[in-house]
Amino acid sequence: MKRFPKILPPEPPTEEQMKAACRRWLEPLAPCLYPNWPEALQKLSFPTTVFPLTRAEADVVLDMSDGKGSAGDVLDALIKRLNIAIGTFGTRHCFYRLGSRSPKDFWGRGGAVAARSGLDILESLACSMRTTDDLCIWRYADEPPHLLLRHFQYLPPADEFRCLIKGGRVRGVSQYLHDQFFGEYEDAGHREDVRQQVLTYLDERVLPHLHVPDVVVDVCLMGRQVLLIELNPYGQSDPCLFTYADLETADRELRVATRNVVSVKGE
């Protein structure tokens, strides 16, 4: 009888290896974190409150994700602090996200949800694989995580765009919701007007203040105004209707989903 070699499971990484890997993941992200934006870029975005989390508070969220942490002094105090911070917006609700990523896998297809209490925020963070993964990374990297509490504003789904910048130059602009078709973009004149509006905004308002040459910039058209939403690491973020290979030769190109092709990158 033929004997097959015994296959041993791989050795789990050591704690030091985990820490090193998490620090490497955070390195390209650091310039994209809102507290590290130049002030000129912060002024182009939503009114924002940076809400630091202590190690104990971040651990409470992770405990909640495991079905724990339903009570306790740290949790109660954190909810109270968040409730006070939400109240400063005047609208009694706000947009929220972890500094690194939002819990959009919890929000689902309905999009961002306005939080009305600290408990709303903590429960959604604890139910999101994106944010719980990130909290684990912050823990291993020995870096303090933070939340962003932002003025809640409805963003027209058809008018969100991901702008891919390399070497300080706009290579591509993609419809952000690239798996959805919006009929207004069948009109070539409308597409060109949008392209020019986004590029002019980037050229005049964003690029002069960018502190990194390679970055992904998300924006939204609000009538004739443009709003800066967030920055993301180039190479680690979904390029939507582009591939990163496309961006090596693309130059200020706009891509939107067509009626027949709605999520095939590079088409």
C-alpha positions in Angstrom: 0.0 0.0 0.0 1.3 3.4 -1.0 2.1 5.6 2.0 1.5 9.3 1.7 3.7 11.7 3.7 2.1 13.1 6.8 1.2 16.7 6.2 1.6 18.8 9.3 -0.5 22.0 9.8 1.5 25.2 9.4 3.0 26.7 12.6 0.9 29.6 13.8 2.7 32.9 13.7 4.4 34.1 16.9 3.1 37.2 18.6 6.1 39.2 17.3 5.4 38.1 13.8 1.7 39.1 14.2 2.8 42.5 15.5 5.2 43.0 12.6 2.5 42.0 10.1 -0.1 44.4 11.6 2.4 47.3 11.6 3.1 46.7 7.9 -0.6 46.8 7.2 -1.0 50.0 9.0 2.0 51.8 7.5 0.4 52.7 4.1 -2.9 53.4 5.9 -1.5 56.0 8.3 -1.5 59.0 5.8 -5.1 58.2 4.9 -6.4 58.4 8.5 -8.4 61.6 9.0 -6.3 63.0 11.9 -3.3 62.9 9.6 -4.9 64.8 6.7 -3.6 68.3 6.1 -6.0 70.9 7.5 -6.9 72.1 4.0 -8.3 68.6 3.1 -10.2 68.3 6.4 -12.0 71.5 5.5 -13.2 69.9 2.3 -15.0 67.1 4.1 -17.8 66.6 6.6 -17.6 68.3 10.1 -15.9 65.5 12.0 -15.1 64.6 15.6 -12.2 62.3 16.3 -13.1 60.0 19.1 -10.1 58.1 20.5 -10.6 54.7 22.0 -8.6 53.3 24.9 -7.3 49.8 24.8 -10.0 48.8 27.3 -12.7 50.4 25.2 -11.6 48.7 22.0 -11.5 45.4 23.9 -15.1 45.9 25.0 -16.2 46.1 21.3 -14.3 42.9 20.6 -15.9 41.2 23.6 -19.3 42.3 22.3 -18.5 40.6 19.0 -18.0 37.4 20.9 -21.3 37.8 22.7 -19.8 39.3 25.8 -19.5 42.8 27.2 -23.2 43.4 27.6 -22.6 45.2 30.9 -19.7 46.7 32.8 -18.3 50.1 33.9 -16.1 50.5 30.8 -19.0 49.8 28.4 -21.4 52.1 30.3 -18.9 54.9 30.4 -18.1 54.5 26.7 -21.7 54.6 25.7 -22.2 57.8 27.9 -19.2 59.5 26.2 -20.5 58.6 22.7 -24.0 59.9 23.6 -22.5 63.2 24.6 -20.4 63.4 21.4 -23.4 62.6 19.2 -25.4 65.4 21.0 -22.8 68.0 19.8 -24.0 67.6 16.2 -27.3 69.2 17.0 -29.2 66.7 14.8 -29.2 64.1 17.5 -27.6 61.6 15.1 -24.4 61.2 13.2 -22.5 59.1 10.7 -19.8 56.9 12.3 -16.9 54.7 11.3 -13.7 53.2 12.7 -10.8 55.4 11.6 -9.6 52.7 9.3 -12.9 51.3 7.8 -16.6 51.6 8.2 -18.9 48.7 9.2 -20.6 48.6 5.8 -20.8 44.8 5.9 -23.2 45.4 8.8 -25.1 48.3 7.1 -25.7 46.1 4.0 -27.1 47.3 0.7 -29.1 50.0 2.4 -25.9 52.1 2.9 -24.7 54.1 5.9 -27.0 54.3 8.9 -27.2 57.3 11.2 -26.4 56.5 14.8 -28.7 57.9 17.4 -26.9 56.5 20.5 -23.6 55.2 21.6 -25.0 51.7 21.8 -26.1 51.9 18.1 -22.5 52.5 17.2 -20.9 49.8 19.4 -23.4 47.2 18.3 -22.8 47.8 14.6 -19.0 47.8 15.1 -19.2 44.6 17.0 -21.3 42.9 14.3 -19.0 44.0 11.4 -16.1 41.7 10.4 -14.4 44.7 8.8 -14.2 46.7 12.0 -13.6 43.8 14.4 -10.7 42.6 12.1 -9.3 46.2 12.2 -9.6 46.4 16.0 -7.5 43.2 16.3 -4.9 44.7 14.0 -4.7 47.9 16.0 -4.3 45.8 19.2 -1.4 43.8 17.8 0.2 46.9 16.4 0.1 48.5 19.8 -1.6 51.6 18.2 -4.6 53.4 19.6 -7.7 53.1 17.4 -10.2 55.9 17.0 -13.7 56.5 15.8 -14.9 59.2 13.4 -18.2 60.8 14.2 -19.3 62.9 11.3 -22.2 65.1 10.2 -24.7 62.7 8.6 -25.5 63.7 5.0 -27.3 61.8 2.3 -25.0 61.0 -0.6 -26.7 60.4 -4.0 -25.6 56.9 -5.0 -25.1 57.7 -8.6 -22.8 60.6 -7.8 -20.1 58.9 -5.7 -16.8 58.4 -7.4 -13.5 56.8 -6.6 -10.5 58.8 -7.9 -7.2 56.9 -8.3 -4.1 59.0 -8.1 -0.6 57.8 -8.7 2.5 59.9 -8.8 0.4 63.0 -7.9 -1.6 62.6 -11.1 -5.2 61.5 -11.6 -5.1 58.2 -13.5 -8.7 57.2 -13.3 -12.1 58.1 -11.9 -14.6 55.3 -11.4 -18.2 55.1 -10.4 -18.1 54.0 -6.8 -21.1 51.7 -6.9 -19.7 49.9 -9.9 -22.2 47.1 -9.7 -25.2 49.4 -10.3 -26.4 51.0 -13.5 -27.6 54.6 -13.5 -29.3 55.6 -16.7 -28.2 59.3 -16.7 -24.7 58.1 -17.6 -25.8 56.9 -20.9 -25.7 60.5 -22.0 -22.1 61.2 -23.3 -22.5 64.9 -22.6 -23.5 64.2 -19.0 -20.5 61.9 -18.5 -18.1 64.5 -19.8 -19.6 67.2 -17.6 -19.2 65.0 -14.6 -15.6 64.1 -15.6 -14.7 67.7 -15.9 -16.4 68.6 -12.6 -14.5 65.9 -10.7 -11.2 66.6 -12.3 -11.4 70.3 -11.8 -12.1 69.8 -8.1 -9.2 67.4 -7.8 -6.8 69.7 -9.7 -7.8 72.9 -7.8 -8.8 71.8 -4.3 -7.3 68.4 -3.6 -4.0 67.8 -5.4 -2.3 70.9 -4.2 -2.7 69.7 -0.6 -2.1 66.0 -0.9 0.6 64.7 1.4 1.1 61.4 -0.4 1.7 60.9 -4.2 -0.2 57.6 -4.4 -3.7 57.6 -2.9 -7.4 56.8 -3.6 -9.7 59.7 -3.0 -13.5 59.2 -2.7 -15.7 62.2 -3.6 -19.4 62.9 -4.1 -21.1 65.4 -6.4 -23.7 67.5 -4.5 -25.3 69.5 -7.3 -22.5 71.8 -8.5 -20.4 71.2 -5.4 -18.1 68.4 -4.7 -17.5 66.8 -1.3 -14.4 65.0 -0.2 -15.5 61.8 1.6 -12.3 59.9 2.5 -8.7 58.8 1.5 -7.6 55.2 1.1 -4.3 53.5 0.5 -3.4 53.1 -3.2 -2.9 49.4 -4.0 -4.9 48.2 -1.1 -8.3 49.6 -2.1 -10.8 48.3 -4.6 -10.1 50.2 -7.9 -13.8 49.6 -8.9 -14.1 49.6 -12.7 -10.3 49.7 -13.2 -7.6 47.3 -12.4 -4.3 48.5 -11.0 -2.7 47.3 -14.2 -5.1 49.6 -16.1 -3.9 52.6 -14.0 -0.3 52.2 -15.2 -1.4 53.7 -18.5 -4.8 55.4 -17.8 -4.8 59.2 -17.8 -7.7 61.1 -16.3 -10.3 58.6 -17.6 -13.8 58.3 -16.3 -15.5 54.8 -16.2 -19.1 54.2 -15.3 -21.2 51.1 -15.4 -23.0 50.5 -18.7 -26.4 48.8 -19.2 -24.8 45.5 -20.2 -21.6 45.5 -18.1 -22.0 46.5 -14.5 -19.3 44.9 -12.4 -16.7 43.6 -14.8 -13.5 45.5 -14.0 -11.5 46.8 -16.9 -14.5 46.9 -19.3 
